Amino acid sequence: MAVTINLDAILLELGQFGRYQIRNYCFIMLAILTAAVYSSQYIFAAGEIPYRCAVPECESSPPEFTTGIWGSWALPDEHASCERLVPTAQECAPSSFSTNETKRCTAWVYENHNTIVAEFDLACEEWKRTLVGTIHVAGMFGALPVTAYVSDTYGRRTALVITAVSPVLMGVARAFSNSYIMYLCFEFLDAFVGGGLFSTAFILALEMVGLDKRVLGGNLISTAYALGQMVTAGVAWLVPYWKTYTLVIYAPSVIFIIYYWLIEESVRWLLSKGRKKEAARIIFKAAKMNKKNLSSDTIKLLTEEPDNLPQRDEEAPVEKDKRSILMQVLRSRTLMCRMLVCSFWWFTLTFVYYGLSINSVSLAGNSYVNYILTSLVEIPGYCLSVLTLDRFGRKSSIMTAFIICGLSLVAMAFVPMSIPCLQRALNMLGKLCISMAMSSIYIYTGELFPTQARQSMLGTCSILGGIGALMAPQTPLLMAYMGQLSYLVFGVMAGMSGLLMLLTPETLKANLPDTIEQAENMNRKKVSAV
């Protein structure tokens, strides 16, 4: 019978975060930065721009957004965007327009043509603008199971290259869209082929990091994502026209093709597939790069073949249990309950996190600066995650982040609009805490499930929780109808997620489970949890 290789023990000899891991992280963090650009570009490409009703009787040639004095008698008020006063004559004079009767506009004048709102004439159809974000998330929703299958079946590296390069084709094609429907189609396809980039890169990075460095490694990934969001806003600020902006952010990503030769496959995945020779080659390469000497027992374990076992005996473990990994998971009450709890966490995280990010561009002031600051505040949250997860444990740290986030957003719902500074402070505190929880949940979820199905389970939690991300782009409409009540919903959900932390085991200092049995038995002696 083949001896199981404990990669966590080997990493203690190899170096938990040495030069080899740092090199890989540098490459992977660039991919993560790109994933952030892919997932947030629509916020600016489909951004809101000011517009007003066109008044043919008074327009100059070409029309100018500012109306001058004639706006006071041709439009109901200075903010009129969907209705105009009914004309009573064909000239532009105060007596040529009704004083109290209005009609629906049929044409509009835009302040600029930087986004698709002007390009496809989406004035007074706000739902079409916000639908772009929902379509994007729907594409990601469909991408996760496909990416998880490719990653678990053909390897993390293969999935990484596919999800990093494929969006280039869709993004460039979208830049040449000549209709709103065509734009939506390529928005969906873009997200469908690239939506799994973040989860794939995260798993690939985390599976080669030692036990004591998982938190640091996970939060470096999250920091790279925050930087990617800042890059998105910065490029949009410098190149505001949506077509040029789209080409600038997508075209360079073709370089990720070379990642197939620059980075190695996940050793943990190779071992789970029985590809011991390939895994050993990478481990020896990493040891050399990290300037570490492996023990003779480890070298023997990696290089020697099993002792003359008959071929049928080698295949016996496979014959013993013909159930697929999926069926084993479905029949495990422990893992199914754990997956449902994780799914609610992910629903809350995506709904609150993306909801706060998307609505940041509607705050007073420069929308690009607002988005950059909202992304920047995530980094202190990731730093807090590094400082607390290994010191106080996964459960207590994440629970505290959820509850503080919930309290700040509930309080924000009752703060009058006349106190903008307090509103902004509570909003930023909520974003900081939800960011801390977001980065920590990636680490924690990865530790709750076995190597055999880690990517699939992580993807499943993301899919089931993706309903929150699907709803988040519609929160600008929610804000218009419900006002501050939406923050109350955000806060209550965050608080509930914090309480659900009581149902899961602590994973601090625990080895990553490689089998379903190991995952089911996690901390069973210490806690009674799912």
N, C-alpha and C positions, 0 to 999 in steps of 0.2 A: 504494500500500500504506500503510495507516495506521501512524503512528509510535507506538511503545510508550512509554507514560508511566511514568517511573521515580518512583514515589511516595516512595521513600526519599530521593531527591535533593530533591524538593519539600519534604519535611518538614524538611530542613536549613534551607531558607529560611523555612518556615512557623513553625518553632519545634517542637522535638521533644517538649516537655512544657510547653506554655504554658497560658494561661488557658482556652483552648478544651478542651484535653485534661483539665485539672484539673476543669473543670465536668462533663465527661462522666464522669470517674472518680468523682466524688462520687455521681452517680446510680447508676452501675454497681456501686460498692462496697456501696450499700444493697441492691441486688439480690443480690449475693454473700452478704452477711450473712444475707439471707432464705433463700438456698439452703442455707446451713449449718444454719439452724433446721429447714428441711424434712428434711434428710438425717439429722439426729441426734435429732429429737424422740422417736423410738421408744425410745431408750435409757432415757428416764424414763417415758414413757407405758406401756411394757411392762417397767418395772423390777422387780427382785426385791424382795419384801417378806417379812418373817418370818411364819411361820404354824406352827400346831401341830395335832395331831389333836384333834378334838372328842370329849369324853367325856360323853355325855348323862347318865350317872349322877351326875356331879359339877358340871355347868355351872350357872352363875348365869343369871339372866334380866335383861337380855340377856347373852350370854356375854362374858367378859373374857379378853384374851389372856394375862395373867398368871394362873397357876394357883393360886398360894398353896401351902399345905402338901400338898393332895391330889395335886398333880402327882408327888410323890415315890413314891406307891404306885399311881397310875393310868397313868403313862407310864414307858417303859423308862429314859429319861434326859431331862434338861432340853432337849435338842435334838431330841427325837423329833418328826418331822413327817409321817412316812408310816406308822408303826406304833404301836399302843398295846397295853397288856397286856390279855389276855383277861379279861373280867369273869366272876366266879363267882356274883355276886348282883346285885340291883337297887339296892343302896344304895351310898353313897360312903364306904367305910371301908377300912382297910388289909387286912382279911380278905376283901374283896369282889373282889379282883383276883389273878390268877395272878402268881407271882413270876418265872417264866421263860418263859411261853408268850405269844407276841404274835400279833396279826392285823393285816391291812391296814386302814387307816382308810377310812371312807366319807364323812366330813365333817370340815371344818377350821374353825379360828378364826384370823382374820388380825389382825395387829397394827394395820393400818389398811386402808382401801379406796382408797388413792391411785392404784393402777395397775390394769391390766386383769387382773392375776393374781387379785385378789380379786373383781373385777367378773364375770369369767367362770369363777371357781372352777377355776383352773389349778394348784392345789396338787399337788405330787408329779408334775407333768408339765412338767418344766423344758424339754423339747424344744419344747413348744408356745409357751413364752415366747420362747425364742431363735429360733423359726421366724419370728416377726414381723420381726426384722431381716433374715433371709434373704429373706423375701417382699418387703420394701422394696427390697433390693438387686436382686432379680430384676426388679422394676418399672423400676428405673434402667437395668438391663441392656437391657431392651427399648426404653427411651426414647431411648438414645443414637443408634441408626441413624435413627430417625424424626426426631429433632431435627436431626441432621446434614443429612438430606435437606432439611428445611424451611429450615434456615439457608443451605445452599449454593444452594438453588433460589429461595427467596422473600426471602431477606435475613436478616442477623443480628438486626436490630431486631425484625422480625416474630416470629422464633423466641424472642427474649428476652421479649417481651410475653406470648406464649402460655404459655411455661413458667413465668412468674412468677405469672400470674393463675389459670390452670387448677387448680393444687393447692388453691386456696381452696375450691372447690366440693367436692372430694374430702375435704379435711380437715374441713370443717364437717360434712359428711355422716357421716364416721367418728366424730365426737364423739357422734352419736346412735345408734351401733351397739347393737343389743340381743342380739347373739350373737357368739361368737368368729369364726365363719366370715364374717359380715358385716364384722367389723372387718378381717380379713385381706384381703378383697376390696377395700375402700376403701384399705387400706394400699398394695396393689399399684397401684391406679389412681392414687393420689396420686403415687407415685414415677414411674409411667409418663408422666404428663402434665407432671411438673415435674423429672424427673431430669436433663434436659439444660440446666438453667438455668445451672449453674456454667460448663460448657464454652462455652456460647454467650456469656455475659457476658465470659468471659476473652478469647475471640477478638475480640469487638467492641471491647473496651478495647485489646488489644494491637495491633490492625491500624492504629490511628491514632497510635501512639507511635513516635517516632524511634528509630533504630538504637541510639544510646547510652543510651537511657532504657528499653529493653525490660525489663532486669532490675529496675529500680526499679518500673516499672509492674506487672510480674508479681508482685512480692513485696508490693506494696500490696494487690493482689487477694487474695493468700494470707493476709495479715494480717487483712483484712476477714472472711475465712472463719473464722479462729481466734476473732475477736471474736464472730462469730455463734454459734459453739459455746458460748462463755462466756455469751452472752445466753440460749441454750437452757437451760443449767443454772440460771442466775439466775432465770428466769421459773418454771422447775419448782420451785425452792426456795420462791419466793413464792406460787405457785399449784400446790400439789402434786396436787390431784385431777385425774385425767387428762382428764376431759371438759371441765372449765373451762379447764385448761391448753391443750388442743387448740384450743378456740375463741379463746383469747387470742392464740395465736401465728399462727393462720391468717387470721382475719377481716380484720385490717388490710391484708393484702397485696393486696386488691382495688384499692388505690390505684395499683398498677403499670399499670393501664390507660392512665394519662396519659403513660406513657413513650413511647408511640407518637408523641406530639407534643413531648415534652421532649428526646429525644435523636435524633441523626441516624443515618442508615444508615452502614455501613462504606464509606469511600471506596475502599478496596482491593477490596472485593467489587463495588462499582458499576463500577469500571474493568474488572474481570475479566469483567463481563457486557456491556461495551461501552456502558454508560450514562454517557458522558463528561460530558454537560451537568449531570446531577445531581451528579456527583462534583466538577465545577468549581465549582458553586454552594456546596457545602459547604467546599471548600478556600478560596474567597474569604471565606466567613463566618468560618472559623477564622483566616485571616490578619488580618482586621479585629479579631477578638476578642483575638488575640495581639499586636496592634499591630505587625505585620510587613508589609513591602513586598515583594511578589514581583517577581522580575526580569522584564524585558520578554520574554525568551525563554520563561519559564514561562507567562506570561499568554497569549502567542501559542499555545503548545502546547495550553493548556486551552480556548481560545476559537475557534481557527480550525478549519474543516472540512478534510478531505482534498481535494487539488487535483483536482476534476472527474474522479474515477475512475468508470468505468462501474459500474453496480450489480453486474454479475456478477463484476467484479474484487474488489469489496469482500467478496463472499461466497466468493471463491476459497479463503481459508484454511480456511473451514468445510468446503468440499467436498473439500479436500485430504486431510483425515483425518476420516473419518466415525466412527471408533471413539469410544466413550464414554470419559470420563475414567477410569471404573472399569476398563475393559478396558486402557487404556494403563498404568495402575498395575499391574494383574495381570501384564502382559507385561514389566514392568520388574524384572529380577532385583535390581537395586540397591535399589529402593523396597520390594520384597517382603521382602528380607532385613532391611532397616532396620525395617520394620513388625514383624517377628517379634521382633527384639531389643527394640524399644520395648514390645511386648506383655508380655514377661517382666519388664521393669522395672515396668510398671504392675501386673502381678500381685503382685510383691513389695511394692510401695509400698502398695497397697490392703490387702493381707492383714496386713502388719505395722502400718501406720498405724492402721487401724480396729480391729485386734485389740488394740493397746495402749490405744486410747481406750475401747473397750467394757469392757475388763476393769478400767479405772481405778476404776469405781464399786464394784468388789468389794474394793478395798484397804481397809485399816483406816482408820477415821475417817469423817468426814462425806462421803457419796458426792457431794454437789453440789460441795463444796469440792475434792474430789479431781479431779473432772472439769474444774472451772475451772482448777486448777493444771496439769493435763495439757494443756489447750488453751493456757494462757498460755505454757508453755514452748516452744510452736511459734514464737512471735514472735521470740525470739532466733535461732532457726534461720533465719527469713526474713531477719533482719538480716545474718546471716553470708552468706547467699546474695547479698545486695546487695553486700557487701564483697568477695566472692571471685570471683563469676562473671565480672565484667569485668576483674578484675586477674589472675587465674590461669587463666581460660578455663573453658568449660562442662564439658569432660571431666574435667579434674583435680579440679575442685571437687566435682562430683557423685560421682565415684569415691571421693574421700576421705570424703564423707558416708556413702556406702553401707558402706564398709569399717569406719569407726569404729562405725557402728550395729551392724554384724554382730559385731564384736569385743565390744561392750558387752553384747549380748543373749546371745552364746555364754557369756561370763563369768558372766552372771546365772544361767544354767542350773546352774552349779556352786557358787553361793553358798548356804550353808545358810539355811533359813528363820529360824534364830536370829539372823541379822544383818539385820534389816529395813531399817536405815538404808542399808547398802550396796546391798541389792536395789533400794530406792527410787531411789538415786542412779544406778545403772546403767540402770534403767527410764527415768528422765527423760532421761539422756544419749541413749539409744536413740531416744526420741520426738523429741528435739531434732534429731538427725541425719536421721531419716526424714522429718521435716517439711521440713528444708532440701532434701533430695532431692526431695520431693514438689513443692514450689513450683518448684524448678529444672527438673524434668523437664517441667512444663507449658510453660515457656519454651523449653527445648531441643527438645522434640518439635515445637512449633509452627514452629521454625526449620528443621527437617529436611525438611519437606514443602512442596509448592508451593501457592500461593494457590488454584489451580484445584480442589484437593482437600484443602485444609488441614483444614477442619472434619470432612470425611469420614474422613480418615486419623487425625486425633486421636480421633474417635469410635470408629473401628475398633480402635485400640490400647486405648482404654478398655474396649471390649466384651470383647476377647480377654483383657485383663488383669482384667476384672471378676469373673473366677472367684475371685480373691483376696478381693474385697469380698463376694462371695456366701458365702465360707467364714468370713469374719471374725466374723459374729454367732454362729457356732457355737463359737467358741473358749472361751466359758465352760464348755461341755461338755468340750471338749478338755482344759482345765485340770484338770477334775475327774478325768479318767481318766489323763492323762499327766503332770500336775504340771509341773515345770520343763522337761521335755523339749520342750514347745512353744516355749519361748524359744530352745532350740538350733536348732529348725527355722527360726524367724524369722531368727536370726543367720546361718545358712548361706545362706539365700536372699538376704539382703542382701549378703553377701560375693560371691556369684556374680554378682549384678547389677552390682556394682562392676567386676568383671573384664570383663563384657560391654561396658563403656564403651570398651574398646580397639578395638572393631569399628566405631565410628561416627566421622564427621568432626567436627572442631572447627568451631563456627559463630561464634566470637568475631569481631566486627567485619564479619561477612559480611552482605550484603543478603538480605532475605527472598526466597527463590526464588518467582517468579511462575508458572513453567512446569515441567513434568515434566523437561524437558531440563536446566534450570538446577539443579533439585534433584539430578539424577543426577550432575552435574559438580561438585558442591560440593567445594572443597578437593582436587580430584583431583591437582593438581600438588604439594600439600603432604603429603598422607597417602594411603596405600593403604587404603581403608576401604569399607564397604558404603554 
